[in-house]
Amino acid sequence: MDQRWSWIKQLWTSYKAVFFAGLLMAVLAFLGKALFEHWQAIAAIQITLSAWASVAIATGITLFAFTGTGWVWGWILEDLGHPVSNVWATQIYLTTNIAKYLPSNLLHLYGRTLAAQNIGIPLTAASLSVILDTLLMISAGLILGLLSVPRGGLWTAGLGLLAALIIVHPRILRFLIRRLSQLGAVISKSKPKRKAKPFLLKHYPWRPLLGEISIIVLRGLGFALTVQALTPVEIEAIPRLISIFSIGWLLGFVTPGVPGGVGVFELTVCQLMIRPGVLTETSTLSYGLALGSVALYRLMNTLAEALGAGLAWLDTKQSQTATAPILRSNPKKP
């Protein structure tokens, strides 16, 4: 059995790059086919001055959401017993987040882990903070995605919230911490002389979870404003657009080997937007208009990420807080 498992791991190691490349090519091929079939409808779209104003507002909201994501990561580190400057956490997040468009879709996570290690945070805590941040983002996307699109959305969203609370239960995270501690010992090839005092979450991470939900709502609102730039959007359609965005973002986020979810997000959102009764009860969007909306959103989102990375880099150079961050000390109880 061990020999067979070893053979499977070796086979996967040899061909995983081919698998991811094939998956990415297939997604881009489907997206290219859709663009080719509906290019006339996309070319007919006209963007007015007021539409560009809507896109500008959406860019600002999306940039604010990315800034908040770094702040939430700082909260997670604090809950794990390693409080840091939230400004530093935001700087690191914004400067590493752009790396998600590189192959593997994991380099931005590794960048945050390495940055946390460089200021003295143990590998297990740094890794757990990134893993917990990822789990909370996925949970937030699942909750909001189930909220409006399916029938009985409140019930399914409640089930999603229950699943999220189970996943981030301190007892489950305690098991994860032990595993990460063992991994850290193997990597460092050292055995501690005495058992280290564990750092544990003593309560549910309500604050980071609510923060992640708020961030997805803000990004969904940015998406809704982008759609508004191309076609009038009714007020009651905004929650559904946020849910549609959440489902597309979630599938793009969890799909392995697709940098930034490119292609997966676009195809998912387009398919949801053109279905009767999804966007509104009485009308739908044409496929060309849906493709134009997601293309414009991708452009706006990438611009917001680039602006965030550039501003964070400039702020780092000016203040030097990212190269020498100050770890906030935990207040000692008497």
C-alpha positions in Angstrom: 0.0 0.0 0.0 2.8 2.4 0.9 4.6 1.6 -2.3 1.5 2.3 -4.4 0.9 5.6 -2.6 4.5 6.5 -3.2 4.1 5.8 -6.9 0.9 7.9 -7.0 2.7 10.8 -5.3 5.7 10.5 -7.7 3.3 10.4 -10.7 1.5 13.5 -9.5 4.7 15.4 -8.9 5.8 14.6 -12.4 2.6 15.6 -14.2 0.9 18.2 -12.0 2.4 21.0 -14.0 0.9 19.5 -17.2 -2.5 19.0 -15.5 -2.6 22.7 -14.3 -1.5 24.0 -17.7 -4.1 21.8 -19.4 -6.8 23.1 -17.0 -5.8 26.7 -17.6 -5.8 26.2 -21.3 -9.2 24.6 -21.3 -10.7 27.5 -19.2 -9.2 30.1 -21.5 -10.4 28.2 -24.6 -14.0 28.2 -23.3 -13.7 31.9 -22.5 -12.1 32.6 -25.9 -14.9 30.7 -27.6 -17.5 32.8 -25.8 -15.8 36.0 -26.7 -15.5 35.0 -30.3 -19.2 34.1 -30.5 -20.4 37.3 -28.9 -17.8 39.8 -30.0 -20.3 41.9 -32.0 -22.5 42.4 -28.9 -19.5 43.3 -26.9 -18.3 45.8 -29.5 -21.7 47.5 -29.6 -21.4 48.4 -25.9 -20.9 52.1 -25.4 -19.4 53.5 -22.1 -20.6 57.0 -21.3 -18.9 59.6 -19.0 -21.3 58.7 -16.2 -20.4 55.0 -16.7 -16.7 55.8 -16.3 -17.6 57.6 -13.1 -19.3 54.5 -11.8 -16.2 52.5 -12.7 -14.0 55.0 -10.8 -16.2 54.6 -7.7 -16.1 50.8 -8.0 -12.3 51.0 -8.2 -12.2 53.0 -5.0 -14.5 50.6 -3.2 -12.5 47.6 -4.4 -9.2 49.1 -3.3 -10.7 49.8 0.1 -11.8 46.2 0.3 -8.3 45.0 -0.4 -7.0 47.3 2.3 -9.5 45.8 4.7 -8.3 42.3 3.9 -4.8 43.1 5.1 -6.3 44.6 8.3 -8.3 41.4 8.9 -5.1 39.3 8.5 -3.6 41.5 11.3 -6.6 40.6 13.5 -6.0 36.9 12.8 -2.3 37.2 13.9 -3.5 39.0 17.0 -6.0 36.3 17.8 -3.2 33.8 17.5 -1.1 35.6 20.1 1.1 37.6 17.8 -0.3 41.1 17.5 1.3 43.2 14.8 0.8 46.7 13.4 -2.3 46.6 11.2 -0.6 49.1 8.9 2.3 46.6 8.4 -0.2 43.8 7.8 -2.0 45.8 5.2 1.3 46.8 3.5 2.4 43.2 3.3 -1.0 42.0 2.0 -1.2 44.6 -0.7 2.3 44.1 -2.0 2.1 40.3 -2.0 -1.5 40.0 -3.3 -0.5 40.8 -6.9 1.5 37.6 -7.0 -1.7 35.5 -7.2 -1.6 36.1 -11.0 1.7 34.1 -11.2 1.5 30.4 -11.8 0.5 28.1 -8.9 -1.9 30.7 -7.4 -0.1 30.2 -4.0 2.9 32.5 -4.1 1.0 35.4 -2.5 0.2 33.1 0.5 3.8 32.1 0.8 4.9 35.7 0.6 2.7 36.6 3.6 4.0 33.6 5.5 7.6 34.5 4.8 7.0 38.2 5.8 5.6 37.1 9.1 8.5 34.8 9.8 10.9 37.6 9.0 9.6 39.6 12.0 10.0 36.8 14.4 6.6 35.0 14.2 7.0 31.2 14.3 6.4 29.3 11.1 3.4 27.4 12.6 1.7 30.7 13.6 2.5 32.4 10.3 1.3 29.4 8.3 -1.9 29.1 10.4 -2.7 32.8 10.0 -2.7 32.4 6.2 -4.6 29.2 6.3 -7.2 30.6 8.7 -7.5 33.7 6.6 -8.1 31.5 3.5 -10.7 29.4 5.3 -12.6 32.5 6.5 -12.6 34.0 3.0 -14.0 30.8 1.6 -16.6 30.7 4.3 -17.6 34.3 3.6 -17.9 33.6 -0.1 -20.0 30.5 0.5 -22.4 32.3 2.9 -22.9 35.2 0.6 -23.1 33.1 -2.5 -25.9 31.0 -1.0 -27.8 34.0 0.3 -29.7 35.2 -2.8 -29.1 33.0 -5.8 -30.8 29.7 -4.9 -34.4 29.5 -3.6 -34.5 29.4 0.1 -31.3 31.4 0.2 -31.5 32.4 3.8 -31.8 28.7 4.8 -28.8 27.6 2.7 -26.8 30.6 3.9 -27.5 29.6 7.4 -26.2 26.1 6.7 -23.1 27.7 5.1 -22.5 29.8 8.3 -22.9 26.6 10.4 -20.4 24.8 8.3 -18.0 27.8 8.6 -18.3 27.8 12.3 -17.6 24.1 12.5 -14.5 24.5 10.3 -13.0 27.3 12.4 -13.9 25.7 15.7 -11.0 26.1 18.1 -10.8 22.3 18.7 -10.4 21.7 15.0 -7.8 24.4 14.7 -6.0 22.9 17.7 -5.6 19.7 15.6 -4.3 21.8 12.7 -1.8 23.6 15.0 -0.4 20.2 16.2 0.1 19.1 12.6 1.7 22.4 11.6 4.0 22.1 14.7 5.1 18.7 13.6 5.7 20.0 10.0 7.8 22.9 11.4 9.9 20.4 13.4 10.5 18.3 10.4 11.5 21.3 8.2 13.8 22.7 10.9 15.1 19.2 11.7 15.3 20.0 15.3 13.6 18.6 18.4 12.7 21.1 21.1 14.0 20.3 24.5 10.7 21.0 26.1 7.2 21.2 24.8 6.4 24.7 23.6 3.4 26.5 25.0 0.7 26.2 22.4 -1.0 29.3 21.0 -4.6 28.6 20.6 -7.8 30.4 19.7 -9.8 30.6 22.9 -12.9 31.8 21.1 -14.5 31.8 17.7 -12.8 34.2 15.3 -16.0 36.3 15.0 -14.2 39.5 14.2 -12.2 38.2 11.3 -15.2 36.2 9.9 -17.4 39.3 10.0 -14.6 41.3 8.5 -14.2 38.8 5.6 -18.0 38.9 4.9 -17.9 42.7 4.8 -15.0 42.6 2.4 -16.8 40.3 0.0 -19.8 42.5 0.2 -17.7 45.5 -0.7 -16.1 43.7 -3.6 -19.6 42.5 -4.7 -20.8 46.1 -4.6 -17.8 47.1 -6.8 -19.0 44.5 -9.2 -22.5 45.7 -9.1 -21.3 49.3 -9.9 -19.4 47.9 -12.8 -22.5 46.3 -14.2 -24.3 49.6 -13.6 -21.8 51.2 -15.9 -23.1 49.2 -18.8 -26.8 48.7 -18.0 -29.3 50.1 -15.4 -29.4 48.0 -12.3 -32.4 48.0 -10.0 -31.8 48.3 -6.2 -33.3 44.9 -5.5 -30.9 43.3 -7.9 -27.8 44.4 -6.0 -27.9 41.6 -3.3 -28.2 39.1 -6.1 -25.3 40.6 -8.0 -23.3 40.3 -4.8 -24.2 36.7 -4.5 -23.4 36.0 -8.1 -20.0 37.7 -7.6 -19.4 35.6 -4.5 -20.1 32.3 -6.3 -17.8 33.3 -9.2 -15.1 34.6 -6.9 -15.3 31.4 -4.8 -15.0 29.0 -7.7 -12.1 31.0 -9.1 -10.4 31.1 -5.8 -10.6 27.4 -5.1 -9.7 26.2 -8.6 -6.1 25.0 -8.5 -3.5 26.2 -10.9 -5.6 29.1 -12.3 -3.8 32.4 -11.5 -6.3 34.8 -10.0 -9.2 32.7 -11.0 -8.9 34.1 -14.5 -11.5 32.5 -16.8 -13.3 30.5 -14.1 -14.8 33.7 -12.5 -15.8 35.1 -15.9 -17.5 32.0 -17.2 -19.3 31.3 -13.9 -20.6 34.9 -13.5 -21.8 35.0 -17.1 -23.7 31.8 -16.8 -25.4 33.0 -13.7 -26.3 36.4 -15.0 -28.0 35.2 -18.1 -30.3 32.7 -16.3 -33.9 33.8 -16.0 -34.9 34.9 -12.5 -31.4 35.2 -11.2 -30.6 38.8 -11.8 -34.2 39.9 -11.5 -37.5 38.1 -11.5 -38.6 39.4 -14.9 -35.5 40.1 -17.0 -32.0 38.8 -17.8 -28.9 40.1 -19.4 -27.7 39.2 -22.9 -24.5 37.0 -23.0 -22.6 39.8 -24.7 -23.5 42.3 -22.0 -22.6 39.8 -19.3 -19.2 39.2 -20.9 -18.7 43.0 -21.2 -19.5 43.4 -17.6 -17.1 40.8 -16.3 -14.3 42.0 -18.7 -14.7 45.5 -17.4 -14.8 44.3 -13.8 -11.6 42.3 -14.4 -9.9 45.4 -15.7 -11.1 47.5 -12.8 -10.2 44.8 -10.2 -6.7 44.4 -11.6 -6.2 48.2 -11.6 -7.3 48.4 -8.0 -4.8 45.6 -7.0 -2.0 47.3 -8.9 -2.9 50.7 -7.3 -2.9 49.0 -3.9 0.5 47.3 -4.4 2.0 50.5 -5.7 0.7 52.7 -2.9 1.7 50.1 -0.3 5.2 50.0 -1.8 5.5 53.8 -1.8 4.3 53.9 1.8 6.8 51.3 2.8 9.7 53.2 1.2 8.6 56.4 2.9 7.9 55.1 6.4 10.1 52.0 6.5 7.5 50.2 8.6 7.4 47.1 6.5 11.2 46.5 6.9 11.2 47.1 10.6 7.6 46.5 11.9 6.8 46.9 15.5 5.2 43.9 17.1 2.5 45.0 19.5 2.9 43.4 22.9 0.0 41.5 24.5 -1.2 43.3 27.7 -0.3 41.1 30.7 -3.1 40.3 33.1 -2.3 40.9 36.8 
